[in-house]
């Protein structure tokens, strides 16, 4: 089978990038620069007003379904820089040659990765050396038949499908968690988002006739057993909620 790699990205303002672009010099600290970005978003009534190239990637989380196993992880560790998180993601793509799946990759994840990869002078020939549409599926776009006016949130769809889900964090809350050193919490939430992307993808495969009901249930059981083996608090809580909703 072609491996399936679902992923999600969590971001914070690139305060050093903001300093460079806005030419503020050293007189503005990171908190002030981030607040400028948030204020612009509030004034424009667009929550993610900050241009994509001025987002800094705080976490990249993935799930991987290969021939025999299911894996979920975040690239790098809590102390690694953005370039390491990105490069390890691309290394996984190069190693497994998967069908990659995101929630809104066409409008967010993929262009963000392009900008940040160029800024860090990295390479990702497997991702960008061939037509990316052949190896990536943006699930929200597909579900909405590429009509932005009917986009649904992953949180809503996960809840409606009986999956445990956490509401999308406002950008300023994510920034506060980052500033407070709650990097592990950011990574854990991001892993849950990546998993829910994979599970919604399985539902989409059911829609397309690529999975029978029995195959779908088998995939869910494999995922549950894999999460049990991880024995991590956020996955124990997730499993309890999933079983209760079933």
C-alpha positions in Angstrom: 0.0 0.0 0.0 1.0 3.6 -0.5 1.8 5.0 3.0 -0.6 7.7 4.2 1.0 10.6 6.1 -1.4 13.1 7.7 0.1 16.2 9.2 -0.7 19.5 10.9 1.3 22.6 11.7 1.1 24.9 14.6 2.5 28.4 14.2 3.4 31.6 16.2 4.4 35.0 14.9 8.0 35.2 13.6 9.0 38.1 15.7 12.5 38.3 14.3 11.0 38.3 10.8 8.6 41.1 11.9 11.5 43.0 13.2 13.4 42.7 9.9 10.4 43.5 7.7 9.1 46.4 9.8 12.6 47.7 10.5 11.9 48.2 14.2 15.4 47.7 15.3 16.1 46.6 18.9 13.8 48.9 20.6 10.8 46.6 20.1 10.8 43.3 22.0 9.2 40.0 20.9 6.0 40.6 22.9 5.5 44.1 21.4 6.1 42.8 17.9 3.6 39.9 18.3 1.0 42.3 19.7 1.4 44.6 16.6 0.6 41.6 14.5 -2.4 40.6 16.6 -3.7 44.2 16.6 -3.6 44.3 12.8 -5.6 41.1 12.7 -8.2 42.5 15.1 -8.5 45.7 13.1 -8.9 43.8 9.8 -11.4 41.3 11.5 -9.2 38.5 10.0 -7.8 36.3 12.8 -4.9 35.0 10.7 -4.1 38.4 9.2 -0.4 37.8 9.7 1.1 37.0 6.3 2.1 33.4 5.9 5.8 34.1 5.5 5.8 35.8 8.9 4.5 32.8 10.7 7.1 30.7 12.5 6.5 27.0 12.8 6.2 25.9 16.4 5.3 22.2 15.8 4.9 19.8 13.0 2.9 16.7 13.9 2.3 13.6 11.7 0.6 10.3 11.6 1.8 7.5 9.3 0.0 4.4 8.2 2.3 2.0 6.4 1.8 -1.7 5.5 1.7 -2.9 9.1 1.8 -0.1 11.6 0.3 3.3 12.6 2.6 5.9 14.1 2.0 9.4 15.5 4.7 11.9 16.4 5.9 15.4 16.3 9.2 16.2 14.5 12.2 17.3 16.5 11.8 18.0 20.2 10.7 21.0 22.3 14.1 22.7 22.1 14.8 22.3 18.3 14.7 25.2 16.0 12.2 25.7 13.2 14.6 24.5 10.5 15.0 21.1 12.2 11.3 20.6 12.5 10.8 21.3 8.8 13.7 19.2 7.7 12.7 16.2 9.7 9.2 16.5 8.2 10.7 16.5 4.7 13.0 13.6 5.6 9.9 11.6 6.5 8.3 12.5 3.2 11.5 11.4 1.3 11.8 8.2 3.3 8.2 6.9 3.1 7.1 8.5 -0.2 3.5 8.8 1.1 0.2 10.2 0.0 0.2 13.2 2.3 -3.0 14.6 3.8 -3.6 17.9 5.6 -6.8 19.7 6.6 -6.2 23.0 4.7 -2.9 22.4 3.1 -3.6 24.2 -0.1 -4.3 27.5 1.5 -2.1 27.3 4.6 0.4 24.4 5.2 1.9 24.0 1.8 2.6 27.7 1.0 3.8 28.2 4.6 6.3 25.4 4.2 7.5 26.9 0.9 8.2 30.3 2.4 9.8 28.9 5.6 11.9 26.4 3.6 13.2 29.1 1.4 14.0 31.4 4.4 16.0 28.6 6.0 17.6 27.6 2.7 16.5 24.0 2.9 15.7 21.5 0.1 12.8 19.1 -0.3 12.9 17.6 -3.8 10.5 14.8 -3.0 7.8 17.4 -1.9 8.4 20.0 -4.6 10.3 18.2 -7.4 7.1 16.7 -8.8 3.6 17.9 -9.1 2.6 18.2 -5.5 -1.1 17.6 -6.4 -0.2 14.0 -7.2 1.0 13.3 -3.7 -1.0 15.7 -1.4 -4.7 15.9 -0.5 -6.1 19.0 1.2 -9.0 17.4 2.9 -11.1 20.5 3.7 -10.8 21.6 0.0 -11.9 18.2 -1.2 -14.8 17.9 1.2 -16.1 21.4 0.2 -15.6 20.6 -3.5 -13.1 23.5 -3.5 -15.8 26.1 -2.7 -14.4 28.4 0.1 -17.9 29.6 1.1 -18.8 26.1 2.4 -15.6 25.3 4.2 -16.1 23.5 7.5 -13.8 23.5 10.5 -11.9 20.3 11.4 -13.1 20.8 15.0 -16.8 20.8 13.9 -16.4 17.8 11.6 -14.4 15.8 14.2 -17.1 16.4 16.8 -19.9 15.6 14.4 -18.2 12.3 13.6 -17.8 11.4 17.3 -14.1 12.1 17.5 -12.5 13.9 20.5 -11.5 17.3 19.4 -10.1 20.5 20.9 -11.3 23.9 19.7 -8.8 25.7 17.4 -6.6 28.0 19.6 -6.7 31.7 18.9 -3.2 32.8 17.6 -2.6 35.0 20.7 -3.4 32.0 23.0 -0.9 29.8 21.1 1.7 32.6 21.5 1.0 32.9 25.2 1.5 29.1 25.6 4.8 29.4 23.6 6.0 32.3 25.7 5.2 30.4 28.9 7.2 27.4 27.8 4.2 25.1 27.3 5.8 23.6 24.1 4.9 20.1 25.0 1.2 21.1 25.3 1.4 22.7 21.9 2.9 19.6 20.4 0.3 17.3 22.0 -2.6 19.4 20.8 -1.0 19.4 17.3 -0.7 15.7 17.4 -4.4 15.3 18.2 -5.2 17.6 15.2 -3.0 15.5 12.9 -4.8 12.3 14.2 -8.2 13.8 13.6 -7.1 14.7 10.1 -6.2 11.1 9.4 -9.5 9.8 10.9 -11.5 12.2 8.8 -9.5 11.1 5.8 -10.6 7.5 6.5 -14.2 8.7 6.5 -13.5 10.4 3.2 -12.1 7.2 1.8 -15.4 5.5 2.9 -17.2 8.1 0.9 -15.1 7.4 -2.2 -15.7 3.7 -1.9 -12.0 2.9 -1.1 -12.7 1.4 2.3 -15.5 -1.0 3.3 -17.2 -0.7 6.7 -15.1 -3.6 8.0 -11.9 -2.1 6.7 -12.7 1.2 8.3 -13.4 -0.4 11.7 -10.1 -2.4 11.3 -8.2 0.8 10.7 -9.8 2.4 13.8 -8.8 -0.6 16.0 -5.3 -0.5 14.7 -5.1 3.2 15.7 -6.6 2.6 19.1 -4.1 -0.2 19.8 -1.2 2.0 18.6 -2.3 4.8 21.0 -2.5 2.4 23.9 1.1 1.4 23.4 2.2 5.0 23.5 0.9 5.2 27.1 0.9 9.0 27.1 -1.5 11.1 29.2 -3.0 13.0 26.2 -3.6 9.8 24.3 -5.1 8.0 27.3 -7.6 10.9 27.7 -8.3 10.8 23.9 -9.0 7.1 23.9 -11.4 7.4 26.9 -13.3 10.2 25.1 -13.3 8.3 21.8 -14.7 5.1 23.4 -17.3 7.1 25.3 -18.5 8.7 22.1 -18.6 5.4 20.1 
